[in-house]
């Protein structure tokens, strides 16, 4: 049995990753912070597909909750093979309109939360000298979009974190990579006006938004032994928008 | 677990995993930096991982002074168990 812990897995890309890794044979831990009902729906879907797992409520921006979650999962299953750091929020705002609360929330969850989870799960992986950590980044980590200074800075930090952890943990059998999606059909995109969607679509060479399942397919690929020579990389999948 | 038993386990681990000769390692011997033992930061990760697995005590993010010697590591474990 292999175990995958996915943060922010009750919705969107995290949900797709949970469903995909369960199909790959992982026992999946669906972390969520608020939407228990949605998390349970993910678990139900996984079970109806023949897989298994559990839901776990924890705010990953709180190091004490992360520590408890990782300890409980390790105690229940005896190992964690894959961590997908996915929980995140977007707080877009132009510089002069940005407020400190949004800045703190974005960095607490999108950056510090990744550190906390990598540290605690890394500790367990270190013991077994094997494991895979996948950080959900964004094309915004490299691409400059006006109004996204906070999110871009956070995802740029995630990319740097990915490379440094790959170097620190590589000799211990732990691979660390990131996936940087472009515009993916999630609630965030669905909430945009049709005009805004058209505006973004014009910038995407493939002429469409990506699907959460396509992101999950890349995550799945990075967990596989046959690709175990890849570490410290940020895999961009954005329909060509960053070209 | 008695203090001495804990320290003996730590010493066994440091000798067997980190390649330190048992006859130069006392419980109060300085482990890191310019000491005769000269463990490095990667070795401290091994110790953190061992302490977590063996004693169930998390030493991630703990001040370096707790890693000075087997005595200080054991004291931290006892205080946080």
Boltz contact constraints between the chains, C-beta under 6 A:
constraints:
  - contact:
      token1: [A, 119]
      token2: [B, 60]
      max_distance: 6.0
  - contact:
      token1: [A, 123]
      token2: [B, 52]
      max_distance: 6.0
  - contact:
      token1: [A, 126]
      token2: [B, 49]
      max_distance: 6.0
  - contact:
      token1: [A, 127]
      token2: [B, 49]
      max_distance: 6.0
  - contact:
      token1: [A, 127]
      token2: [B, 53]
      max_distance: 6.0
